[in-house]
Amino acid sequence: MSSTVDARGLSCPQPVLMTMDEIKKVSEGEIEIQVDTDTSKENVSRAAESKGWTVKAVQEEGEGYRVIIAKE
């Protein structure tokens, strides 16, 4: 199961809140979060890890980042 959260153009805490909402919906699998600032990238990664998810990859993409988190 894989889902995507597009939080580009939004400032914190919005990307973190959107990620937390998605984590509540899917108990395991993979979630891809798209953000466009370093701060959002760091905050989303930290929040996901605090919920027991693993940051599998952080890829630079154009003006932003694609953060991929997973939980088995």
Phi and psi in radians as a Rosetta constraint file:
Dihedral C 1 N 2 CA 2 C 2 CIRCULARHARMONIC -2.415 0.35
Dihedral N 2 CA 2 C 2 N 3 CIRCULARHARMONIC 2.429 0.35
Dihedral C 2 N 3 CA 3 C 3 CIRCULARHARMONIC -2.418 0.35
Dihedral N 3 CA 3 C 3 N 4 CIRCULARHARMONIC 2.869 0.35
Dihedral C 3 N 4 CA 4 C 4 CIRCULARHARMONIC -2.204 0.35
Dihedral N 4 CA 4 C 4 N 5 CIRCULARHARMONIC 2.403 0.35
Dihedral C 4 N 5 CA 5 C 5 CIRCULARHARMONIC -2.043 0.35
Dihedral N 5 CA 5 C 5 N 6 CIRCULARHARMONIC 2.057 0.35
Dihedral C 5 N 6 CA 6 C 6 CIRCULARHARMONIC -1.756 0.35
Dihedral N 6 CA 6 C 6 N 7 CIRCULARHARMONIC 1.767 0.35
Dihedral C 6 N 7 CA 7 C 7 CIRCULARHARMONIC -1.958 0.35
Dihedral N 7 CA 7 C 7 N 8 CIRCULARHARMONIC 0.377 0.35
Dihedral C 7 N 8 CA 8 C 8 CIRCULARHARMONIC -1.162 0.35
Dihedral N 8 CA 8 C 8 N 9 CIRCULARHARMONIC 2.461 0.35
Dihedral C 8 N 9 CA 9 C 9 CIRCULARHARMONIC 1.479 0.35
Dihedral N 9 CA 9 C 9 N 10 CIRCULARHARMONIC -0.054 0.35
Dihedral C 9 N 10 CA 10 C 10 CIRCULARHARMONIC -1.862 0.35
Dihedral N 10 CA 10 C 10 N 11 CIRCULARHARMONIC 2.525 0.35
Dihedral C 10 N 11 CA 11 C 11 CIRCULARHARMONIC -1.764 0.35
Dihedral N 11 CA 11 C 11 N 12 CIRCULARHARMONIC 2.733 0.35
Dihedral C 11 N 12 CA 12 C 12 CIRCULARHARMONIC -1.062 0.35
Dihedral N 12 CA 12 C 12 N 13 CIRCULARHARMONIC 2.503 0.35
Dihedral C 12 N 13 CA 13 C 13 CIRCULARHARMONIC -1.636 0.35
Dihedral N 13 CA 13 C 13 N 14 CIRCULARHARMONIC 0.147 0.35
Dihedral C 13 N 14 CA 14 C 14 CIRCULARHARMONIC -0.943 0.35
Dihedral N 14 CA 14 C 14 N 15 CIRCULARHARMONIC -0.848 0.35
Dihedral C 14 N 15 CA 15 C 15 CIRCULARHARMONIC -1.052 0.35
Dihedral N 15 CA 15 C 15 N 16 CIRCULARHARMONIC -0.651 0.35
Dihedral C 15 N 16 CA 16 C 16 CIRCULARHARMONIC -1.169 0.35
Dihedral N 16 CA 16 C 16 N 17 CIRCULARHARMONIC -0.777 0.35
Dihedral C 16 N 17 CA 17 C 17 CIRCULARHARMONIC -1.089 0.35
Dihedral N 17 CA 17 C 17 N 18 CIRCULARHARMONIC -0.723 0.35
Dihedral C 17 N 18 CA 18 C 18 CIRCULARHARMONIC -1.123 0.35
Dihedral N 18 CA 18 C 18 N 19 CIRCULARHARMONIC -0.694 0.35
Dihedral C 18 N 19 CA 19 C 19 CIRCULARHARMONIC -1.143 0.35
Dihedral N 19 CA 19 C 19 N 20 CIRCULARHARMONIC -0.759 0.35
Dihedral C 19 N 20 CA 20 C 20 CIRCULARHARMONIC -1.092 0.35
Dihedral N 20 CA 20 C 20 N 21 CIRCULARHARMONIC -0.684 0.35
Dihedral C 20 N 21 CA 21 C 21 CIRCULARHARMONIC -1.067 0.35
Dihedral N 21 CA 21 C 21 N 22 CIRCULARHARMONIC -0.738 0.35
Dihedral C 21 N 22 CA 22 C 22 CIRCULARHARMONIC -1.189 0.35
Dihedral N 22 CA 22 C 22 N 23 CIRCULARHARMONIC -0.692 0.35
Dihedral C 22 N 23 CA 23 C 23 CIRCULARHARMONIC -1.061 0.35
Dihedral N 23 CA 23 C 23 N 24 CIRCULARHARMONIC -0.656 0.35
Dihedral C 23 N 24 CA 24 C 24 CIRCULARHARMONIC -1.143 0.35
Dihedral N 24 CA 24 C 24 N 25 CIRCULARHARMONIC -0.609 0.35
Dihedral C 24 N 25 CA 25 C 25 CIRCULARHARMONIC -1.289 0.35
Dihedral N 25 CA 25 C 25 N 26 CIRCULARHARMONIC -0.695 0.35
Dihedral C 25 N 26 CA 26 C 26 CIRCULARHARMONIC -2.018 0.35
Dihedral N 26 CA 26 C 26 N 27 CIRCULARHARMONIC 2.104 0.35
Dihedral C 26 N 27 CA 27 C 27 CIRCULARHARMONIC -1.418 0.35
Dihedral N 27 CA 27 C 27 N 28 CIRCULARHARMONIC -0.320 0.35
Dihedral C 27 N 28 CA 28 C 28 CIRCULARHARMONIC -2.725 0.35
Dihedral N 28 CA 28 C 28 N 29 CIRCULARHARMONIC 3.016 0.35
Dihedral C 28 N 29 CA 29 C 29 CIRCULARHARMONIC 1.947 0.35
Dihedral N 29 CA 29 C 29 N 30 CIRCULARHARMONIC -2.526 0.35
Dihedral C 29 N 30 CA 30 C 30 CIRCULARHARMONIC -2.288 0.35
Dihedral N 30 CA 30 C 30 N 31 CIRCULARHARMONIC 2.417 0.35
Dihedral C 30 N 31 CA 31 C 31 CIRCULARHARMONIC -2.220 0.35
Dihedral N 31 CA 31 C 31 N 32 CIRCULARHARMONIC 2.326 0.35
Dihedral C 31 N 32 CA 32 C 32 CIRCULARHARMONIC -1.874 0.35
Dihedral N 32 CA 32 C 32 N 33 CIRCULARHARMONIC 2.195 0.35
Dihedral C 32 N 33 CA 33 C 33 CIRCULARHARMONIC -2.016 0.35
Dihedral N 33 CA 33 C 33 N 34 CIRCULARHARMONIC 2.208 0.35
Dihedral C 33 N 34 CA 34 C 34 CIRCULARHARMONIC -1.814 0.35
Dihedral N 34 CA 34 C 34 N 35 CIRCULARHARMONIC 2.138 0.35
Dihedral C 34 N 35 CA 35 C 35 CIRCULARHARMONIC -2.327 0.35
Dihedral N 35 CA 35 C 35 N 36 CIRCULARHARMONIC 2.893 0.35
Dihedral C 35 N 36 CA 36 C 36 CIRCULARHARMONIC -2.208 0.35
Dihedral N 36 CA 36 C 36 N 37 CIRCULARHARMONIC 0.274 0.35
Dihedral C 36 N 37 CA 37 C 37 CIRCULARHARMONIC -2.385 0.35
Dihedral N 37 CA 37 C 37 N 38 CIRCULARHARMONIC 2.703 0.35
Dihedral C 37 N 38 CA 38 C 38 CIRCULARHARMONIC -1.052 0.35
Dihedral N 38 CA 38 C 38 N 39 CIRCULARHARMONIC -0.725 0.35
Dihedral C 38 N 39 CA 39 C 39 CIRCULARHARMONIC -1.056 0.35
Dihedral N 39 CA 39 C 39 N 40 CIRCULARHARMONIC -0.819 0.35
Dihedral C 39 N 40 CA 40 C 40 CIRCULARHARMONIC -1.092 0.35
Dihedral N 40 CA 40 C 40 N 41 CIRCULARHARMONIC -0.721 0.35
Dihedral C 40 N 41 CA 41 C 41 CIRCULARHARMONIC -1.024 0.35
Dihedral N 41 CA 41 C 41 N 42 CIRCULARHARMONIC -0.843 0.35
Dihedral C 41 N 42 CA 42 C 42 CIRCULARHARMONIC -1.149 0.35
Dihedral N 42 CA 42 C 42 N 43 CIRCULARHARMONIC -0.795 0.35
Dihedral C 42 N 43 CA 43 C 43 CIRCULARHARMONIC -1.152 0.35
Dihedral N 43 CA 43 C 43 N 44 CIRCULARHARMONIC -0.721 0.35
Dihedral C 43 N 44 CA 44 C 44 CIRCULARHARMONIC -1.121 0.35
Dihedral N 44 CA 44 C 44 N 45 CIRCULARHARMONIC -0.767 0.35
Dihedral C 44 N 45 CA 45 C 45 CIRCULARHARMONIC -1.071 0.35
Dihedral N 45 CA 45 C 45 N 46 CIRCULARHARMONIC -0.807 0.35
Dihedral C 45 N 46 CA 46 C 46 CIRCULARHARMONIC -1.113 0.35
Dihedral N 46 CA 46 C 46 N 47 CIRCULARHARMONIC -0.760 0.35
Dihedral C 46 N 47 CA 47 C 47 CIRCULARHARMONIC -1.120 0.35
Dihedral N 47 CA 47 C 47 N 48 CIRCULARHARMONIC -0.731 0.35
Dihedral C 47 N 48 CA 48 C 48 CIRCULARHARMONIC -1.106 0.35
Dihedral N 48 CA 48 C 48 N 49 CIRCULARHARMONIC -0.770 0.35
Dihedral C 48 N 49 CA 49 C 49 CIRCULARHARMONIC -1.123 0.35
Dihedral N 49 CA 49 C 49 N 50 CIRCULARHARMONIC -0.584 0.35
Dihedral C 49 N 50 CA 50 C 50 CIRCULARHARMONIC -1.172 0.35
Dihedral N 50 CA 50 C 50 N 51 CIRCULARHARMONIC -0.345 0.35
Dihedral C 50 N 51 CA 51 C 51 CIRCULARHARMONIC -1.726 0.35
Dihedral N 51 CA 51 C 51 N 52 CIRCULARHARMONIC 0.143 0.35
Dihedral C 51 N 52 CA 52 C 52 CIRCULARHARMONIC 1.579 0.35
Dihedral N 52 CA 52 C 52 N 53 CIRCULARHARMONIC 0.163 0.35
Dihedral C 52 N 53 CA 53 C 53 CIRCULARHARMONIC -1.589 0.35
Dihedral N 53 CA 53 C 53 N 54 CIRCULARHARMONIC 2.707 0.35
Dihedral C 53 N 54 CA 54 C 54 CIRCULARHARMONIC -1.871 0.35
Dihedral N 54 CA 54 C 54 N 55 CIRCULARHARMONIC 2.343 0.35
Dihedral C 54 N 55 CA 55 C 55 CIRCULARHARMONIC -1.429 0.35
Dihedral N 55 CA 55 C 55 N 56 CIRCULARHARMONIC 1.899 0.35
Dihedral C 55 N 56 CA 56 C 56 CIRCULARHARMONIC -1.450 0.35
Dihedral N 56 CA 56 C 56 N 57 CIRCULARHARMONIC -0.601 0.35
Dihedral C 56 N 57 CA 57 C 57 CIRCULARHARMONIC -2.779 0.35
Dihedral N 57 CA 57 C 57 N 58 CIRCULARHARMONIC 2.583 0.35
Dihedral C 57 N 58 CA 58 C 58 CIRCULARHARMONIC -2.270 0.35
Dihedral N 58 CA 58 C 58 N 59 CIRCULARHARMONIC 1.989 0.35
Dihedral C 58 N 59 CA 59 C 59 CIRCULARHARMONIC -2.023 0.35
Dihedral N 59 CA 59 C 59 N 60 CIRCULARHARMONIC 2.319 0.35
Dihedral C 59 N 60 CA 60 C 60 CIRCULARHARMONIC -1.270 0.35
Dihedral N 60 CA 60 C 60 N 61 CIRCULARHARMONIC 2.398 0.35
Dihedral C 60 N 61 CA 61 C 61 CIRCULARHARMONIC -2.508 0.35
Dihedral N 61 CA 61 C 61 N 62 CIRCULARHARMONIC 1.815 0.35
Dihedral C 61 N 62 CA 62 C 62 CIRCULARHARMONIC 1.026 0.35
Dihedral N 62 CA 62 C 62 N 63 CIRCULARHARMONIC -2.088 0.35
Dihedral C 62 N 63 CA 63 C 63 CIRCULARHARMONIC -1.545 0.35
Dihedral N 63 CA 63 C 63 N 64 CIRCULARHARMONIC 0.006 0.35
Dihedral C 63 N 64 CA 64 C 64 CIRCULARHARMONIC -2.485 0.35
Dihedral N 64 CA 64 C 64 N 65 CIRCULARHARMONIC -2.638 0.35
Dihedral C 64 N 65 CA 65 C 65 CIRCULARHARMONIC -2.401 0.35
Dihedral N 65 CA 65 C 65 N 66 CIRCULARHARMONIC 2.673 0.35
Dihedral C 65 N 66 CA 66 C 66 CIRCULARHARMONIC -2.050 0.35
Dihedral N 66 CA 66 C 66 N 67 CIRCULARHARMONIC 1.998 0.35
Dihedral C 66 N 67 CA 67 C 67 CIRCULARHARMONIC -1.823 0.35
Dihedral N 67 CA 67 C 67 N 68 CIRCULARHARMONIC 2.167 0.35
Dihedral C 67 N 68 CA 68 C 68 CIRCULARHARMONIC -1.952 0.35
Dihedral N 68 CA 68 C 68 N 69 CIRCULARHARMONIC 2.107 0.35
Dihedral C 68 N 69 CA 69 C 69 CIRCULARHARMONIC -2.018 0.35
Dihedral N 69 CA 69 C 69 N 70 CIRCULARHARMONIC 2.676 0.35
Dihedral C 69 N 70 CA 70 C 70 CIRCULARHARMONIC -2.549 0.35
Dihedral N 70 CA 70 C 70 N 71 CIRCULARHARMONIC 2.687 0.35
Dihedral C 70 N 71 CA 71 C 71 CIRCULARHARMONIC -2.584 0.35
Dihedral N 71 CA 71 C 71 N 72 CIRCULARHARMONIC 2.323 0.35
